[in-house]
Amino acid sequence: MSGHTRFKWAVLLAAGLLGCDPDKVTRGPQDADSQTNWLKSCQIDGECNGLSCVCGLCTQTCDNDAACGESTRGSSCVRADDPGIVSQCGSAPASGLCLPRCEDDSDCSPGKLCEQGLCTPMPTPSAKVSVDISQSHQILVGFGASLAYSETQITSHPKRDQLLDAIFKDVGLDVLRLRNRFVDTQANLSDTADLIDAATARLGHAPGIFLTSWTPPAALKANSGLSCNGSPNTCTLAKNGGGFDYAGFGRYWRQSLDAYATAGVKPDYIGLQNNPNWAPNAGEVFEACKFLPVQGSATVSIGGRDVSVDYPGLAEAQRAVLEALAGASARPKLLAPETSGSGNIADYVTNLDLTEVAAFAHHLYGTDPSGSDPGGFAGLEALPSESRRPVFITEMEADGFDTALTVHHATVDEGAAAYLQNAMLSSPSGPAANPRAVLGVDDTSFVPQEPYHALRHFAHFTDPGWARVDTTSNVAALLVSAWASPNKDALTVILINSGSAELSIQLELPTLGGGSEVLRSAFSGVERSASLGSFSPKRVLQLPPRGVMTVALLPP
């Protein structure tokens, strides 16, 4: 059967485990090779002369060693969840397989490699990838997610430590985006400090902290409420004495930062308003506050009629906040404009005081990572070169594979230095469930969701300060990015198969002198973050359609 078909019939790794003895080693693959079709590469059973074609190999299924007869002499019955079989098949097959075990390549006959303790044929490469660590691009700030309304949910969870381990040790997220909770003066900001301390202990360094206002306090809103619901004419800043209350908005930010500092939280970056170009539609209820690039009027639809509405300007709001923060110690950097997409980012950016903007931040809603314009970054391309700043994608959400595609296009096509998933947590079931959140969490437990594994491929083996380096691929469907440590003694390569056929990849990497690890997720099947052992220059890597693989060369 074809590689693509192999992945389709894979079953859960934890299911169907058979009664083979995984520790029983039977040597003698050379004897087994006297059966001319034994371990031959195949696509159909007819090529195997009495054996079965399973996972591209001529072998036979089994449930114990006795089932591995004369035609597979020298083999053991290897459990379906054995890492060697997972490496060959992409997931656990429906039963155990008769295969010869090995400790290194010398235990295998010519033309075969020792892969994860099992002798397998050496595939013929269908794609080649190289990495040039001498050519550097943007410096990584980090991969992360928004906490928004979930900080207390994490710190008070009965499995708090395991949940924190999953976020910071297992995925390796280095950036947290916080919703400014000072809109509720009763908010307990100490749990935010506790969460940051826990992250620091697990990461070995403090996480990057982005603090963004979802909305000003109700007293500063034209609708006198935090949330908006289909009334774009009042989903904006309130007026005071005839003009918009920019001074009040500035005081709100100064008081917010003072309160966070008192709690022990000092953000690295602040975003003045989340989605300033957007107001919820009728039937939607979200915290929001609309700003134009500069103060003016815009036509909106209210009750089916077009109405001209006055709106405040983000440029004027920026000036007011900077005035309010004058004299503040350890003032955070400013990111802007955090629009919902990149299409009108230039309209906002060109009206801001760029001497006070450290990074351009925007979301990626409205883009299709698998479409003809996967990046959708035309807004930034319109900016003059002298206006460029580091780029942060501060909000986006997609399923697992599309998250991997989006991170690739954001970092490679746009050169983003930070990427944050919209939601860290969501209910794992029910009407509030969001499968595009990193983790599904209820009152007693949690479960990794698809984006967890996609982000892990990028975040687990990288750190802030790493630089993206040049890569080349001779297959258009094989998307590749790579990050090198500051000393260039560690390298992480992420491979994404966006095509419809399985790829056998020959990877040319520098020799760095440390260990290595290979992880793979087959989003067309059930394999997620599977460890495939170490990397060697002779190894040909198998990557199915909708598959993501990370090859990490570890420091000495």
N, C-alpha and C positions, 0 to 999 in steps of 0.2 A: 504494500500500500504506500501511497505517497506520504511525505512528511506532513503535509497539511491534513491529510486524513487521520494520521496517527494522533494528532492533537484533538481532533473532534471526538474520538471515542475514549479519551482519557477519563478516568473517574477520580474522585476525591482521594488525596494522598492518605488520608486517615482511614479510608474505607477499603474493604476487600483484602485485608492483610491475611496472608496465607501461612500455613504452618511449616514454612521452611526454616532451617537453622541458619541464621545469617552469619554465624561465627564459624561455620564448618567450611574449611578451605580444601578444595581438591585441585592439585596442580595437574598439569599435563595438557595444555592447549595444543602442543605440537602433535600429540597423539590424536586429539580430537580433530585436528585439521586434515587427518587422513580421510575423513569424510568430506569429499570435495566441495560440497555445498555448505558445510558447517561454518557459520558466521559470515557467510557471503552476504554482501549488500543486495537488497531485493526490493521489489515493489508489490509482487503478488506471490501467492503460495506456489504457483506453477514453476517458479524459478528455483525452488528449494528441494526438489527431488525427494518428496516424502516428509520433509520438515515443513514448518509453518513460517510465513513471513510476518514477523511481529516487530513493530518499531523499526522497520527497515533492515532487519537481520533475519537470516535463515536460522531458526532455532526451534524449540518446542516449548509449550506451556507446561506448567507443573504445579503440584502442591506439596511435593516432598522430593528428596534426593533420588528415591527409587524410581521416580517417574522419568528421570534423565537417563535414558537407556543407551544402547550401543551406538546409536547414530549421533549422540552428543557426548561421547566418552570424554572424560576429563572435566566435566562441568559439574556445577552444583545447582540446586534449585534456589534461585535468588528471589527473595521476597519482592512483591510488587512495589513496595515503598522504598526499596534500597536506593541510595543516592545515585549509584551507577545506572540503574534502570531509569530513574527519573531523568538523569542527564541524557540518556539515549532516546527516551520516549517523549520527554517534555512534561510528562505527568506519570503517575502510576498506571500501568496497564491493568487489564481486568484480572490478571492472574500472575503468578510467579513465572520466571523464565529460566531455562537451562542455559547457563553461561559460565565460562571459566573465570575464576577469580585471579587477581594478580596484585602484586605490591608495586611494581614498576614496569616499564616497557619491556625489560628483558624477560619477563615472565610470559610475554605474548609472542606469537609467531609473527614472521615478517608481514608488513602491511597492516599491522594492528597496533593500537595504542592501549595503554592501561588508563582507562577513564574511570575515576571514582571507584577504583578497586576491581573493575571488570574489563576484560579484553573486548575491544570493539574495533570494527574496521575504521581505517582513517578515511573520512569523507573527502571528496574532491571539492576544493573551494569553489563557491559560486560568487563570492564577493571578497574584495580585499580592502582593508582599512589601514591607514598609517597615521601616526601622530607625530607632530613636530613641536616639542616642548620649548624650542628656542623662539617661537613666534607667539607672543602673548597678546591678549585682548583685555576685556574688563576684569576688574578685581571683584571677587564675590563678596557681597555683604551677607547673603544667606538665603536659605529656603525656609519658609515658615507658614503660619496660618493665623487667621483672626480668631481671637477669643470672644470678642464682642460681649455677649451676655452669659458666658460660661465660666468665668473665673472662679466664682464661688462653687459652682458645680464640680470643678476639679478638686479644689482644696478641701471640700467637705465630703467627697465621695468615699464610701467604705473601702474601696480599693485604690485609695489615693496614690500610694507609692507605686503600685503596678501601673496605674494610669500615667503617672509622671515618667516612669521608666519607658513606657511605650512611646511617649511623645518625644522625649529627649535622648534616651539611650538607643532605642530601636530604630526609630525613623531618623533621629539626628537633627530635628528642626532647630535652627539657630536664631530665628527671628519671630517675635510675637507682636501681633498688632492688637492694640487695646482700644476699646471704645471709651471715650472720655466719660467717666461715670460721675463727674462732678455736677452733671445736670440734676442728680439726686444728691442733695447735700447730706443725706443720711447714709450714703453708700459707705460701706466698710472697705477702705482702700488698703487696709493692712493685709487682706488676703491676696491682693495683687503683689505686695512685697514678698509674702510667703512663697507664692508661686515662682517669682523670679529667683528667689534664693534656692528653691528646689531645682530649678532649671540649671542654675549656675553650678550646683554641686554635681549634677549629672553630666553636664557638657564639659566641665573643666574650665569654662569661661562664661562670663555673663552673656545672656542672649541679647541680641539687638532689640530695642523696644521702640515701636512706632505707636504714638498716641494720636488718635484722630477723633474729631467731634462728629458724632452721628447727627446731632442737632444741638443748637443752643438751648438753654433752659426755657421753660414755657413762658416765663415773663419776658423773654426777648423774642418771642415768636408772634407773628401777626395773627395766628389762630389761637394763641394762648395755650397751646398744647405741645407736647413733645412729638407726637405722631401726626402725620398728615393722611388724609383719606379723600382723594379725588377732588381737592379744592386748591388747584395750583395758584390761585390768586392770593391765598393766605398762607401757603406753605413757604414762608420766607421770613426775613428779619422784620421785627416790629419797628414802627416809626416812633420817634420821640421828639415832640415839638415841631412836627412837620417833616423832619428828615429821618432817615434810617438810623437806628441806634448803634452806630459803629463803635462808639465809645463804650457802650455796655457790652458789646461783643468782645472788645479788647479786655475789659475788666474780668469778664467770664474766663478768658484764657489765663490771665494772670492769677486769678484766684484758684483756678484748676491746678496749675503747675505748683503753686504754693502748697495746696492740699496734698498733692502727690508727693512732693518733696518731704513734707512732714511725715508722711507714711513710709518714707524711705525709697520712693520710686522716682527715678530721674530718667525720663525718656531720652533716647538719642535723637529722635526726629518727631516733629509734630505735623499733623495735617489739619488745616484750619476747618475744613468742612468736607465730609464724605459726599461724593456725588453732587457737587454744587450745581451741575447742569441738569438735575433731575428732580421731578416731584412725582409722587405715586399717582397712579391712575385711579379712577373710581373703582371701588371694591378692594383696593389695596390699602393696607394700614401699615405704614413704616415711619420710623423716625427719619426726618429729612428737613432740609432748609435750602431753598434754591437761591443761587447767586448767579448773575450774569458776569462775564469777564470784567466789565465796568458798569457802573450804575446806568440804568436806562429802562426801556420798556420792551416788552415782548408780547406777541399775540398768542393767547392760549385759548383752548376750547373749554367753555363752562356751560353745562346744560345744553350742549349742542350748538352754542353760539360762540363765535370768535370774539374775544375780549382782549383789549390792550391792558396789560398789567405792568405797574412799576416794580422793578426789582433792584435790590442792592447789588453792588459790584464786589467781586472777590478782591480786586485791586485795592479798593477803599478799605475793605475789611482787613487786608494784610497790613496796610499802613496803621490802622488803629491797634492791631495786636502788637506790632513792633513798638509803637509808642508806649503801650501798657507794659511791655516787657523790658523797657529801658531800665538799666540798673540792676536787673535780675542776675543773680549769680548762676553760673553754669547753664546759660540759656541753651535750650536744645536747638538743633538745626531745623530748618523749615523745608518740608517737601510739599510740592504743589504740582498740579491742581487737584489730583485725585478724581478726575472726571470718570464717568462710567465707561468710557471707551477712549480711543485715541483720535477719533475723527476731528474733534474740535479743540484738541489740547493746545494747538498753536494760538487760538483765539485768546485763551486764558493766559498762557505763558508770556506772550508778547506784551501784555499789559501789566505784568507784575514787576516788582523791583527785583531783578534777577541777582543783584548782589546779595540778597537775603535768602535766595533759594538754593539749597545745597543739592537737591535731587528732584528730577521730574518724576512724578508718580501718577499713574493712571490705572484703571481697570481694563479688562479685556472683554467685557460683555458685548455681544453682537458679532463676535468673530467665530469662524468655523475652523478649528485647527486642522481638519482633514480636507478643507476646501482648496480652491484654486488660489485664494489669497489668505493663507493660513495665519499670517501675522496680523494683518490689518493695522499696520503701523504708519499709515500715510501722514497722520498728524505730526509726528516727530520728524519725518523726512522733510516737512515744510519749513522747519526751523533753520535759520542760518547756522553755520558751523560754529561761530563764536558764541552762540547761545546754548550749546550743548552742555548737559549735566549728566551725571550718572542716572540711570533709569531704573525705577522700581515698579514692578507690577504688584500693587498692593491689594488687589482683590480679583479673583476669578474662580470659577468652579466648573468642573466637568466630571465625566466618569473616569475610571482609572486610566484607560489607554489614552483618551483625549487629554487628560491631565498631563501625561508624559509628553504627548505631542505639543501641547501648549507651552510647557516649560522649555522644550527644545527650541521652538520658534521664538519664544520671548528672549531666551539667552543668546541664541545664535543669530537670528535675523535682526533683532532689535538691540542686542547687546545688553539686556537687562542684568543688573547686578543683584537684584533681589526679586524673589517670586513668592507670593503668599496666597495660599488657598483661602477661599472665602470663609469657610467654617471649620474650626477645629473639631467641634463636637456637634452631634445631632442625635435625636432619638433613633434607635435602630429599627423601630417599627412604628406603625400607627400613622395617623394623618400628619404628624409633625416630622416624620422621618425624612431625612435628606441623605440619599446614598452618595452624594458628592462631598459630604463632610469627611474629614480624615478618619474620625472614629465615631461609631455608634455607641451611645452611652445611655443606660437607664439607671434606676435607683440602686441597683445592686451589682451591675457588671458592665463590661464594655467589649466591643468587638472591632477589630481593624476592618475598615472598608476599602473599596478599590483605590481611592486616592492615596491612602496610607502606603500602599505598595508602590504606586507610581512615584510619589515624593521620596520614598526611601531609596530608590535607585539613584536619585540625584544627591540627597542630603546625607546619607549614612556615612559615606566615605569622603566627604568634602568638609571644609571649614571656612569661616570668614577669613579673607586674606588670600585665598587661593585665586589663581588667574586662569581664565579660559585660554586654551592653547589651540593651535591649528590642527585640523584633522582633514583627511581626504578619504572619500569612499568612491569606488568605481561603479556602484549601483545606486541609482537615484532614489530607490525606495528605502535604502538603508541610511537612516539619519544618524549622525554621529556628533557628539560633543565630548570635550575632555577638559579636565581641570587639573592643574599642577600646583603642588604646595609651594610656598614662597622659596624654599631652599631647593625645589625641584628634586626632592628625594622621595616624593610620593606622587602618584598619578591616578586619576579616576576617569574611566572612559565609559560613556553611556551610549548604547547601541539600540536603535528602535527600528523594527521592521514594519514599515508602513504599507508594504505591498501585500500581495495575495499568495505568494509562494514562500515556502521555507527557504532560508538562506544558510549556506555553510560558509562561515566567515574566517578568513585568514587575517590575523591581526598582527601588524608589525609595531612593536612597542620598544622603547628604550629599556636597557637593563639598568635597574636602579639598586639592586643589591638586597632588597628586603623580600618579605613574603608576598603572597597575592591571594585574592579571593574572587570568585565569579558567582554572581547572583543572577537569577532569571525569573521573569514573570511572563506567563503565556496567557494574555488576557482573552485569547480565543478559546482557552481551555480553563483548567482549574489551578494550574501551578502558579504560586505566588511567592515571591522572594525566596525561591529555592536556592540553597547553596550548592553549587556544582563543583566545589573544591578549588584547587589552585589553577593558575594559568601557566602554561609553558609555551615557548615560541612555536613548538611543533603542533600545538593543539589547534584543531579546526572547530570553531564554535558553531553550534546549531541554534538558529533563532527562527521560531515559527512566525507566521503572519500575526500581526497585533501582539508581537512579543517585544519585551524590553529586557536588556541585559546590561549589567554593570560589571566591568572588569577593573578591579582595584589593585594597583601595585603599592604595597604598603612600605612605609619607611623602614630602613634597617634597624 
